[in-house]
């Protein structure tokens, strides 16, 4: 059970990091993945989603 919680927290952390670095759709390995500029609203939403995900997992 604790391994599952740790993995879920890591997923939430990755969501947050994606919002704060390259954005959605970024991939170094796949050149066909199209990236698009994210607005401040998009970044805020993704950071909030990652944080909420971590909060929900920790509160289990």
C-alpha positions as CSV (number, residue, x, y, z in Angstrom):
1,X,0.0,0.0,0.0
2,X,2.8,2.4,0.9
3,X,4.5,1.7,-2.5
4,X,1.3,2.7,-4.3
5,X,1.0,5.9,-2.3
6,X,4.6,6.8,-3.1
7,X,4.1,6.1,-6.8
8,X,0.9,8.2,-6.9
9,X,2.7,11.1,-5.2
10,X,5.5,10.8,-7.8
11,X,2.9,11.1,-10.5
12,X,1.5,14.2,-9.0
13,X,5.0,15.6,-8.7
14,X,5.6,14.9,-12.4
15,X,2.4,16.7,-13.3
16,X,3.6,19.7,-11.4
17,X,7.1,19.6,-12.9
18,X,5.6,19.3,-16.4
19,X,3.6,22.5,-15.8
20,X,6.7,24.4,-14.6
21,X,9.2,23.3,-17.3
22,X,8.3,22.3,-20.9
23,X,4.6,22.0,-20.8
24,X,2.2,19.5,-22.2
25,X,3.2,17.3,-25.1
26,X,7.0,17.8,-24.8
27,X,9.1,14.8,-25.7
28,X,12.9,14.7,-26.4
29,X,12.5,11.3,-28.1
30,X,9.4,11.9,-30.4
31,X,9.8,14.8,-32.8
32,X,6.3,14.5,-34.1
33,X,4.8,15.5,-30.7
34,X,3.7,19.1,-31.2
35,X,4.3,21.4,-28.3
36,X,2.3,24.6,-27.9
37,X,2.9,27.7,-25.8
38,X,1.0,27.5,-22.5
39,X,-0.6,30.5,-21.0
40,X,-0.2,31.5,-17.3
41,X,-3.7,30.1,-16.8
42,X,-2.6,26.7,-18.2
43,X,0.5,26.6,-15.9
44,X,-1.6,27.5,-12.9
45,X,-4.1,24.8,-13.7
46,X,-1.5,22.1,-14.1
47,X,0.3,23.1,-10.9
48,X,-3.0,23.1,-9.0
49,X,-3.9,19.7,-10.5
50,X,-0.6,18.2,-9.5
51,X,-0.8,19.7,-6.0
52,X,-4.4,18.5,-5.6
53,X,-3.4,15.0,-6.7
54,X,-0.7,14.8,-4.2
55,X,-3.0,16.1,-1.4
56,X,-5.7,13.6,-2.2
57,X,-3.1,10.7,-2.2
58,X,-1.5,11.8,1.1
59,X,-4.9,12.1,2.7
60,X,-5.8,8.4,2.0
